[in-house]
Amino acid sequence: MQGFDLVTDAGLRAFVDRAIVGFEDVQDDAGDTQLSPVEMRAKLLGYPYIRVALIRAYFEAVTKVRLGN
């Protein structure tokens, strides 16, 4: 994906909003889903360290795929 300014918080949020589909499978220790998928997505993406980790994992996966082809 191109056209995202990953240096700014707004750019990071825009990139993650585009790249991440959802967190439907996230559960607590008891195996329950406490929040709706929309609420879970908003909550998790509200944490900067989660956004950075997701972006890092995304680019590592994309780079690995490109190197393998």
C-alpha positions, 0 to 999 in steps of 0.5 A: 500500500502506498500513499500513507505517511507512517511518520504521523499518528494520522498516517499510521491510523489511516494505514491501519484502518485500511490494512486491518480487517477486524479482530473477531477472534479476540477473546478473554481468558475465559474464551468470551468475547466481551466487546462487539467486533467494531468496539474491539477494533476501536479499542485495540487500534486506540493503543499506539503500540498495537498499531506499530506492532501491526504495521511492523508485522504487516511489512515483515509479512509483505517483505517475506512474500516478495523475497520468496517470489 
